[in-house]
Amino acid sequence: MTPPLIAVLNGPNLNMLGVREPEKYGIATLDDVEALCAEAAEEFGLAIDFRQTNSEGELVTWVQECRGRAAGIIINPAGYTTTSIALLDALLLTELPVIEVHITNIHRREEFRHHSYVSKAATGVICGLGVAGYALAMRAMAELVEQDEE
């Protein structure tokens, strides 16, 4: 039996993890995050498709491709959190469980980061727990996928 596929999608500048503002984002790299997600996915009987892009259009296309292909989406929209209605619309049309992840607590940062369009499509949101939030999201997604299968 093929394990359910979870798309783990990452937005702009996350390719710079480990270098960009380590006092906020920590020293883990995006490769470290991918390894963490792969380990968690294996533990919970899931497969992952882990991607990162700096392009809004590409991210929207990847989300659209999840419809009929993936069992759920874990997304760190990064800078598109507060700006992308196109991303919101794409997430809604998939009709999949969505977990929004942020490495930092967006509610303790600048005012403009407090609003998330993506949250309107998200089943749940994890923020402020560092890269460990991705593993927590994978655990939650495993439970959501299991519920959908029942």
C-alpha positions, 0 to 999 in steps of 0.5 A: 500500500502506498503511504499518503502523500503530504506536500510540504511547501515553502515560500520565499527566502526559506532557502536561506535558513541557517544564514538569514537572521539566525537569532530569529530563525535558528541555525537549521538549514532548509535541508535540515528541515527536509530531513526532519520532515522525512523522519517524521513522515516515516514515523507516521506512515506518510510520504512527502513531496518537499519543495521551496520556491521564491516565486508566488506563481510557482507556489500557487501551481504546486498547490493546485497540483495537490488536488487529486494527488496529495492527502494534505498540505503543510505550508510555510508561505513565508512572505506570501502569508500576508499578501497572497490572495491567489495562494489562499484561493488555490489552497481553498480549491484543493479541498485538502487539510492544510496546516500553516507553519511559521518558524517564528511567532508571527503575532509577536513580530511586526504588526504587518505580519499578524494577518494571514490570508493562508490561515483562512484556508488552514485547518490549523496553524503552528507558529513560534516553535522553530523548525520543530513546528514542521514535525508537529505539523506532520503529526497533526496531518497524520491524524487528519489523514487518518480521520479522512480515511475512516 
